[in-house]
């Protein structure tokens, strides 16, 4: 998995604790080693995690090694970004995007 700096990695085992039970809204990137756009998104996620710390939690989950979560949320493309609030998915975005656009899309979260 392409690890974004400052972004925690979650798994099927701790998804409920780290994402669904989190106090803050959580931006989850469903990623995979073979995914080119995921590599492009890694520095963007790192920057967003740093800038939005305290307002938004940012995590990654490897789609290849965590099939239960991927199946549960119907993830078909990488990267897929999902925002969870109070244990529920409230927004889904597919594909890499520049930081400015991602921040705009997250402004109302």
Phi, psi and omega in degrees: 000137177283109186274123174276133182298132177079008181246124182288151176259132177243164182227174174307320186294322184247011182301316182298314181293312187282330185249301187292328181262007183292147178290316182272161167300148183236128173264118181250127172258120171274118189227172177205153181302324186277000188269111178298309179300333177295322177297320178296327185280339185306309180294330177295313179298320179300315181295317180295318179301318181291312184292326186259009180306134182094339179247330186212134176264136180241127180224163176236150173225132180281115184295328183287329184256001181227062187295331183297314181291318179301314180293317182303321183259009173063038181285123182244337184232152176244142349280145169247132176251129177233139175255128177248135174227128181053040175082001182241141174288127182247346178203146178224134180226136181246134175101159178288153177208156178291158183304315183303314180294318180297317179297322177298317181292337181262358187302325184264007181282000000 
